[in-house]
Structures are given as C-alpha cells and as structure tokens.
Amino acid sequence: MSKKRKANLGKVYLTDRAICDLLDVEIYSIETWGEAVAKRYLLKFEKAFRLIETNPDLLLPNSLLHESLIFYRVERHLVACVRFERGIAVLTVAQASRDLPSLLHELAPTL
C-alpha cells in the first residue's frame, strides 16, 4: 500500500504592486472590450492564483532575470512571483510584451 504524498502547497499573496497592476488590467479591459470581457479576463487570474497555490511547480524561472523570480503566464500577461516561507508572493503582473528586465529594475525599490 503506497502512501499519498501531500502536495507542496503554498498560499499566494498579492503585493500592493500586483493589486495595482490587476486594477490597471481591469480598467484597460473595460475601456477597450467592455465589462463582460474584463470580468472573464480577471477570472483567469483568480483561477491562475488558485492553480499556483495547489501546484507551485507550474511557476517557471527565467534564466535571463534574477534566479529567485518565477513566472506564470495568463494569456498576454506574466505573473512575476517569488517563493518565501509561507507561500508565494505575486510581485507584479505585466504584459508579456513589455521589456521585463527594465520593468523589474524600475519597480525594484517598491517590490
């Protein structure tokens, strides 16, 4: 009889920066595509955060950036995270087309 291994679960915490980023995504989406589309898009982020909580190995490193940063893609956005003792912190949510090294350097004092 084999024992089930307990998954490496970690709570996902949103930083103030990540919350502001998601609000910007919501505003832009409402202005561009309307409330219904914006709501569906934001639900994808909520689902992604729940998925990351139950399966943190879905977060991928990027060797071009700092080794502690890990990422998850939600359509046209990248969710930048770090692991810490109590779980996973979402640092920022950025359009995947952005120059991520420059953005992270710009945000560094506030992350």
C-alpha positions in Angstrom: 0.0 0.0 0.0 1.5 3.3 -1.0 1.1 6.5 0.9 -0.1 9.6 -0.9 2.4 12.4 -0.7 1.0 15.7 0.4 1.4 18.3 -2.3 3.8 21.2 -1.6 1.0 23.8 -1.1 1.7 27.4 -0.5 -0.7 30.3 -0.2 -0.5 33.0 -2.8 -0.1 36.6 -1.5 -0.6 39.6 -3.7 1.6 42.6 -3.2 0.2 46.1 -3.4 2.0 46.4 -6.7 0.3 43.3 -8.1 -3.1 44.6 -6.9 -2.5 47.9 -8.7 -1.4 46.0 -11.8 -4.6 44.0 -11.8 -6.7 47.1 -11.3 -5.0 48.6 -14.3 -5.7 45.5 -16.3 -9.4 45.7 -15.3 -9.7 49.4 -16.2 -8.0 48.9 -19.6 -10.1 45.9 -20.4 -13.3 47.6 -19.5 -12.4 50.6 -21.6 -11.2 48.5 -24.5 -13.5 45.5 -24.6 -16.3 46.1 -22.0 -17.2 44.9 -18.6 -18.1 41.3 -19.5 -14.8 40.6 -21.2 -12.9 42.3 -18.4 -14.6 40.2 -15.8 -13.8 37.0 -17.7 -10.2 38.0 -18.1 -9.8 38.8 -14.4 -11.4 35.4 -13.5 -8.5 33.8 -15.4 -6.1 35.5 -13.0 -8.1 34.2 -10.0 -8.0 30.7 -11.4 -4.3 31.0 -12.1 -3.6 32.0 -8.4 -5.6 29.0 -7.2 -3.8 26.8 -9.6 -0.4 28.1 -8.4 -1.4 27.5 -4.8 -2.1 23.9 -5.4 0.7 23.3 -7.9 3.6 25.8 -7.4 5.8 23.8 -9.8 3.9 25.5 -12.6 5.9 28.6 -11.9 8.9 28.8 -14.2 12.2 30.6 -13.8 13.7 32.9 -16.4 17.4 32.5 -16.6 17.8 36.0 -18.0 16.4 37.5 -14.9 17.1 37.1 -11.2 17.3 33.4 -10.1 14.7 33.9 -7.4 12.0 35.2 -9.8 9.4 32.7 -11.1 6.7 33.3 -13.6 3.3 32.1 -14.7 1.6 33.3 -18.0 -2.0 34.3 -18.1 -2.8 34.9 -21.8 -1.0 38.2 -22.6 0.3 38.8 -19.1 3.2 37.4 -17.0 2.7 37.0 -13.3 6.1 37.5 -11.6 6.5 35.8 -8.2 8.9 34.7 -5.5 8.7 31.9 -3.1 9.1 32.5 0.6 8.5 30.6 3.8 4.7 30.9 3.9 4.0 30.6 0.2 4.3 32.6 -3.0 4.3 36.4 -3.4 3.0 37.9 -6.6 5.2 40.8 -7.2 3.8 42.3 -10.4 1.5 41.4 -13.3 2.9 42.8 -16.6 2.1 42.5 -20.2 4.3 39.8 -21.7 5.4 42.1 -24.5 7.0 44.6 -22.0 10.7 44.8 -21.5 10.6 42.7 -18.3 14.2 43.4 -17.1 13.6 47.1 -17.4 10.2 46.9 -15.7 11.6 44.9 -12.8 14.6 47.3 -12.5 12.2 50.2 -12.5 9.9 48.6 -9.8 12.8 47.2 -7.7 12.6 49.8 -4.9 8.9 49.1 -4.4 8.8 45.3 -4.7 
